[in-house]
Amino acid sequence: MPELVFFSGTMDCGKSTLALQIEHNRSARGLAGMIFTRDDRAGQGKLSSRLGLVTDATEVEDGQDLYAHVVDHLSRGGRVDYVIADEAQFLSPDQIDQLARVVDDLELDVYAFGITTDFRSKLFPGSQRLVELADRVEVLQVEALCWCGARATHNARTVGGVMVVEGAQVVVGDVAQSPDEIGYEVLCRRHHRRRATAATARAGALSPDVLPVSPA
């Protein structure tokens, strides 16, 4: 049976690399896929990984009906055997519903890739809807690491290396930002809670948590 599968993880865990691998494996077997993406680091209409791999994709626009897009392609004589949606956290809940309809009505496998939570540890609406609707949710096993060496579980937004917790949910940046630019970093929960990035950790020793002391 066709499935809607959500591959999730933090930044740097290889989501886009896996998406490209799935595309390669299926196209090598003569299958034709349709690839959706949004706000990829390589620019519009691209699916890319940090390893340098890249392929063409359809850039998703606000309000675009993804189900109608697939149906229109098929109606024009095109072929679609499966669908890949990268950066799925940036899709709207309605667009996730449309991907589920591709599975149910067109009987095509849909593979969605994205991060679950934003820099505030809040669910992206698109990711939340995927968790609600997906036939399977696969947490990627390639572990991204915090600067301290622990498993990274949270995504942090930084400005000049300092973690920020306010601002728009979607701001495009990169993990290799210049000092004063908006960027992103993966942290363990402990250091995300302390807002301790790699840059601020180098600036000074972390103060240990202490228990509150009641006055005598």
Phi, psi and omega in degrees: 000141177295153185225153165258113184244130179251112175265118188232157177174182176283176170300154176070015180260004173093023181298309182292327176297318178293320177301316178293325178293317177298317178299316180297313184298318183284321178293328177294340177264011177087009179272153181246124181249158170246127184247126173251147173207170178207131175056042176289149182298336183274357180111177183296141176070028180228144168245119185224157174241164179290350177279356178100359178280145182206147174213164180285150180209169175268121178284123182279133179256161174302132176078359180292139178267107184289325176297314180296325179296317179293316180298318180298319178298317179293321181294333179273008178093005178285169181240135175221120178256341180196164181232137174243132177235106178265161185052042186294342178297337181273355178281154178280159175305323178298320180291328174294319175302322180293323176295321177297324178292326175302319179293311188284319186267326181259352178056049177242142173290138175237126179247113181253140183231131179184168174272150186276315185240157181271192184290348177260007185066029176255144181296135166292140179304319179295319179292321178300317180293326176295318178299323181289327190253337190297143172292327178216141170244118182251117175275120185295140188268355175282107188279124168282150185244138170293163179300337181277353180099349178283163178297128179279129181237351185230148176259133181241141172262137182234151170231114184063030179086355181260130182291136176241151183234012177231155179129177180298148182295324182247112171224120184285128177211197180212167179277351181245049185283160171286164188307322185260007183266161173288131179216184181225151181214144176265138183226156168287165182299320182302314183277336172294317180296325179274355184058041183258099178272174178300321182292315181288332177293325178288335183286337180184162180290145178286138175280132180290151172292141178232153177284146177295142181248124179279145179295147181292000000 
